[in-house]
Structure formats: C-alpha cells, structure tokens
Amino acid sequence: MCKGIDEVLRYMRTSRKEPDEQTLQLAREAIDEIASLAVPRYVVEIFSKEKLSCIENSDSGASDNCSETGNDLVVLKTPYGAEEFRSKRLCEFLDGYDRVGVFCATLGLEVDRAIEFASHVSAAKSMALQAAAAARIESLCDEICERRFSPGYYDLDVSNQQKIFRMLDVEHRIGVKLTSAFEMVPLKSVSALFGV
C-alpha cells in the first residue's frame, strides 16, 4: 500500500499548507490508479561482508587520511566472487554490520506507461501519478528495509548499479533492465544496499 495522501502531496510539492479539494481529488485518484496498475516485485539477497576498510591513498602513501580521500571500500562475498563498492559514505553506513542486504524493487511497466500517457493529456495528472508512484515504490522499499543506500547517493557512483544487477540477476528475476546510462526500466524501480 502507498504511504498515504500526505506523502503523495509532499511529492507533488503543493505549496499550500492545506491543499484545495481539486488537488486532494487528483492525489486520491492517482493513488487508486497506481494501486490498480502496479505489479510490485523485488529480489533481495544477503551477502557476507568480506571487507570494510580504507584503501591506502596512492598519492600520499598513507592510509590514515582515507576519510578525506573517499577511497573506502566495501567488499561483498558472492557465489561468483567478490564485488567491490568504493564509497566512504557507504562504509560509514554499513559500519557495525556483519552482513549486507542487496535488493532491487519495481512497480512494473504499466505504471511507466500510465505516467507517459498522462504526460500527453494532463500535466497535473502526470505529476500526481508520478507522486503516487514515488510514494508507492518508497513504501515497497520500506517493507524490505527502512534504511538503505543506493547507487548515486553521495559518493557511491551510479555505475555500481551494474554490480547489483549482476549479483541479483535482476533482469531475469524481476524484469528490470539497466540502460547504458545506468537508469532502470521500469523507471519506478529502486536498488539499494542495507546493513543486516
């Protein structure tokens, strides 16, 4: 289920403290339409954290200033070998956890199609559908874990999507594809890591 109308209104960025009845009705209809179209799917796996450390800074030869260089490394042990994620912020996020969950979730292509169609008919409806879909995918992600870290956050490059897709076999398992620009299709999809 969606997080609720308040969350949808927040995503719609309504400027009024109390939205008018027309905006409320638009949000309600969008929530209902997304609920009827969404086919939520996800894949999640838990991996052992092989390593969480700083890498020696090749410029200075010192490892004590790694927090300033951003060369931190998370290594996850998979059945196919190790996957490395370089990110100081991800290291901080996962510090204290022995294992790392990795997931990808989606609402399916019908949601994308409805938003695309609405964009040619009504900007307001398109915005409301976008907002309802954003709230719904966040709600689905919250069912998996409440705190997560996705490629593209802070210093974790978006190209790390490839590693997640490889680790989880995302395209075959839930039908989400990755473009050459590391965007997920369907668009209302999320991939992330979390501590376990």
C-alpha positions in Angstrom: 0.0 0.0 0.0 1.1 3.6 -0.6 2.4 5.7 2.3 -0.7 7.9 2.2 -2.1 11.1 0.7 0.2 13.3 2.8 3.3 11.6 1.2 1.8 11.9 -2.3 1.1 15.6 -1.7 4.7 16.1 -0.5 6.0 14.5 -3.7 3.6 16.8 -5.7 5.2 19.7 -3.8 2.0 21.5 -3.2 2.8 25.0 -2.0 -0.3 25.4 0.2 -0.5 24.1 3.7 -4.0 23.0 3.1 -4.4 21.7 -0.5 -7.7 22.5 -2.2 -10.3 19.9 -2.9 -9.3 19.6 -6.6 -5.7 18.8 -5.6 -6.8 16.3 -3.0 -9.1 14.6 -5.5 -6.3 14.4 -8.1 -4.0 12.8 -5.5 -6.6 10.3 -4.4 -7.3 9.3 -8.0 -3.6 8.9 -8.7 -3.2 6.7 -5.6 -6.0 4.5 -6.7 -4.8 4.3 -10.3 -1.2 3.4 -9.3 -2.6 0.8 -6.8 -4.6 -0.8 -9.7 -1.6 -0.8 -12.2 1.4 -1.6 -10.0 2.8 -5.1 -10.1 5.3 -4.8 -7.2 8.2 -7.2 -7.5 11.5 -7.4 -5.7 14.6 -9.5 -5.3 16.7 -9.4 -2.1 19.8 -11.4 -1.0 22.0 -11.2 2.0 25.8 -11.3 1.5 28.7 -11.6 3.9 30.8 -8.5 4.2 34.3 -9.7 3.4 35.9 -6.3 4.0 35.1 -2.8 5.2 38.2 -0.7 5.1 40.2 2.2 3.8 42.5 1.7 0.9 45.9 3.2 1.0 45.9 6.6 -0.7 48.2 6.0 -3.7 49.2 9.7 -3.8 50.4 10.1 -0.3 51.2 6.5 0.5 49.3 6.9 3.8 46.1 5.3 4.9 45.3 7.5 7.9 43.7 10.2 5.9 41.4 8.0 3.9 38.3 9.7 5.4 39.3 12.7 3.4 40.1 10.8 0.2 36.9 8.9 -0.3 38.8 5.7 -1.0 36.9 3.5 1.4 36.0 0.0 0.2 33.2 -2.5 0.9 33.8 -6.0 -0.4 30.8 -8.4 -0.5 31.4 -12.1 -0.9 29.1 -13.6 -3.6 28.8 -17.1 -5.0 30.5 -15.7 -8.2 33.4 -13.9 -6.4 33.8 -10.6 -4.7 32.1 -7.4 -5.6 33.7 -4.1 -4.5 31.9 -0.9 -3.7 34.1 2.2 -3.3 32.4 4.8 -1.1 33.3 6.5 2.2 29.7 7.1 3.0 28.6 3.5 2.2 31.4 2.3 4.6 30.1 4.6 7.3 26.5 3.4 6.6 27.5 -0.3 6.9 29.9 0.1 9.8 28.9 -2.3 12.6 27.0 -4.8 10.4 28.4 -8.3 9.6 26.2 -8.8 6.5 24.8 -6.6 3.8 21.4 -6.9 2.1 21.2 -6.0 -1.5 17.8 -5.5 -3.3 16.1 -4.3 -6.4 12.3 -3.4 -6.4 10.0 -2.3 -9.1 6.3 -1.4 -9.7 6.3 -2.7 -13.3 6.0 -1.3 -16.8 2.2 -0.5 -16.6 3.0 2.3 -14.1 5.5 3.9 -16.5 3.0 3.6 -19.4 0.3 5.3 -17.4 2.6 8.2 -16.4 3.8 8.6 -20.0 0.2 8.6 -21.4 -0.9 11.1 -18.8 2.0 13.4 -19.7 0.5 13.8 -23.2 -3.0 14.5 -21.8 -2.7 16.4 -18.5 0.4 17.8 -16.8 -1.4 17.8 -13.4 -2.5 14.2 -13.7 1.0 13.1 -14.8 2.5 14.9 -11.8 0.0 13.3 -9.5 0.7 9.8 -10.9 4.5 10.4 -10.6 4.0 11.4 -7.0 1.8 8.4 -6.2 4.2 6.0 -7.9 7.2 7.5 -6.0 5.3 7.1 -2.7 4.4 3.5 -3.6 7.9 2.4 -4.6 9.3 4.0 -1.4 6.6 2.1 0.6 7.6 -1.1 -1.1 11.3 -0.4 -0.3 10.4 0.3 3.4 8.8 -3.2 3.6 12.3 -4.6 2.7 14.3 -2.3 4.9 13.9 1.2 6.4 17.4 2.4 5.9 19.1 1.9 2.6 21.9 3.3 0.5 21.5 3.4 -3.3 24.0 3.9 -6.2 24.0 7.6 -6.9 23.8 8.6 -3.2 26.7 10.8 -2.1 30.0 9.2 -3.3 28.6 5.8 -4.5 28.8 6.1 -8.2 25.6 5.2 -10.1 27.6 2.8 -12.2 27.5 0.4 -9.2 24.0 -0.5 -10.5 25.8 -3.0 -12.7 27.2 -4.8 -9.7 23.8 -5.0 -8.1 22.2 -6.3 -11.3 24.9 -8.9 -11.7 24.8 -10.0 -8.0 21.0 -10.4 -8.1 20.4 -11.4 -11.7 17.8 -8.6 -11.6 16.7 -8.6 -15.3 15.9 -12.3 -15.3 14.4 -12.5 -11.9 12.1 -9.4 -11.8 12.3 -8.0 -15.4 14.1 -4.7 -14.6 16.6 -3.6 -17.2 19.6 -1.3 -16.9 20.3 1.2 -19.6 23.9 2.2 -20.7 23.4 5.4 -18.6 22.6 3.1 -15.5 18.9 4.1 -15.4 16.5 1.3 -14.5 13.5 0.4 -16.7 10.8 0.4 -15.4 11.6 3.9 -14.1 9.8 3.3 -10.8 12.4 0.9 -9.6 15.0 1.1 -6.8 18.1 -0.7 -6.0 20.0 -0.4 -2.7 22.2 -1.9 0.0 21.4 -2.2 3.7 23.1 -3.5 6.8 22.0 -6.7 8.4 
